[in-house]
Amino acid sequence: MTREDILSLLSSHQEAFLARDATRLALQHAPAGVFQSPAHGIVEGREAIGDVYRYWFTAFPDLRLTWGRPIVDGDRAGVFWNFSGTAHGPFFGAVGAGTLIEMPGAAEYVFGDGLITSVRHVFDFSGVLMRAGVLKVKPG
């Protein structure tokens, strides 16, 4: 894929995310694609990746995601992002409804055959759970 192809796919990916379209997002991944994050571990396959998107859209009806400008290097791209949203219901079984979640993060995308073959999200999930009151820190 050319740099322009990658930037176009990432733009379409961001549009689908802002439209909360889990089906469109999943279709941008290869059928045997891989999705990795601290919150979900390693998820394989387009259908399972779509389930991850649906989970976040259900958990955070007011989800907001802002993306920085992509950094493209060959068949890879990196994107820094900021997430915020109010939990609608239990989030990973512990975060109650009405809890505001905010976090910065980054994603590394790998592309092939016009699709996303893998994506790895990096963010401080333990920190998110601590700020939400789910994890308690013992004083030192």
N, C-alpha and C positions, 0 to 999 in steps of 0.2 A: 504494500500500500504506500502511496505517496504521502508526503507531509500534508498536502491539501486534503487527501482522502481521510486521513486520521483526524484532522481538525474538523472536517465536515461531520464525521461520525460522532465526535465528541460534542459538537454543537447540537446535533440531533438528540444525543443522549441527555444532554442537559435540558433540552426542551421537553422531552418525554418525562423527565424527572419533575420538572416544574408543573407539568400537566397531570402528574400523579398517575401516569399510565404504565402500570407494572407489566402489562402484556407487551407493549411496544418496547419497553426497556429490555425485557427478557429476549425478545426477538433480535436485539442488537448483539447478543452474545452467541458464540458458536454453540451448536447443539451439545457438544461435550465440553463446554466452557467451564471455567473454574472461577469461583467467587470466594475471596478470603477476607475475613475481618475478625477483630477481637471479639465482637459480639456473637458471631455465628460460626466461627471456626472456618473450616474448608467445606464449601458447598459445591457440588459438581452437577452439571447438567442444566440445560436451559429452564426446564420446568421448576426445578428446585431454586434456581436463581430468581425466577419470577416470584416464588413464594417469599423470598427474603424481602423483595421490594414491597410486596403486599403487606407483609408484617409491619414494616416501618410506616407505611401510609395509613394503616389501621390504628397503630399505636399513637400516631401523631397527626391528627387531622389538620392541624395548622402548621405542619412541618415547613420550615424555611431552610433552603440550602443555597449558599452563594459560592460560586466557583471563582478561583483565580484564573489567570491566563495559563493555558496548558504549556508545558515544556515538552517538546517532541524530540526524540532521539532515535532515529531508525524506526523500528517497529514498536517502540515503546513511547508512552507519554506519562507525565506526572501532572497531577492537578492538586493544588491546595484548596481546601474548602472550609466553610464554617456552617455548622448545623445548629438550629434551634427549633424547639417545638414544645408544646405542652402535652404531656402524656394524657391520653384519652381514657386509658384503663391500665390494667397491670402491664408493665413493661418488663419483660424477662422475669415475670412472676413476683416482682418485689416493689417496683416503683409505682406508687399510687396515682390515681387520676388527679389531674390538676398540677402535677409536678413539672416545673419548667426545666428542660434539659438543654444545655448549650455546650458545644464542644467544637474545637478546631480539629482538623484532620487532613489527611492527604491520601491520594489514591495513585497507584501505579497500574497502568493499563498496558496490556500486550495485545497486538492486533495481528490478524491473519485472514486472508480470503475475504476481506471486506467486513469482518466482524471483530468483536472483542473476544479474544481467546482466553484471557484471564485478567482479573482485576484483584488487586490487594489493597484494602483500606487499612490505614494505620491511624489509630486514635487512642486516647487514654480512657479506655472503658472502665477500668477500676476507679479512676478519678471521677468519672461521670457518676458512678454508683455511690461514691463517697459523698459527693456534693448533693446527691438526691437523698442522702440519709439512709441508704440501704446498707452500705458497708461502714462499719465503725472503726475508727483508728484509735489504738491504745496510746495514751501519752507515754513518751519515752523516758 
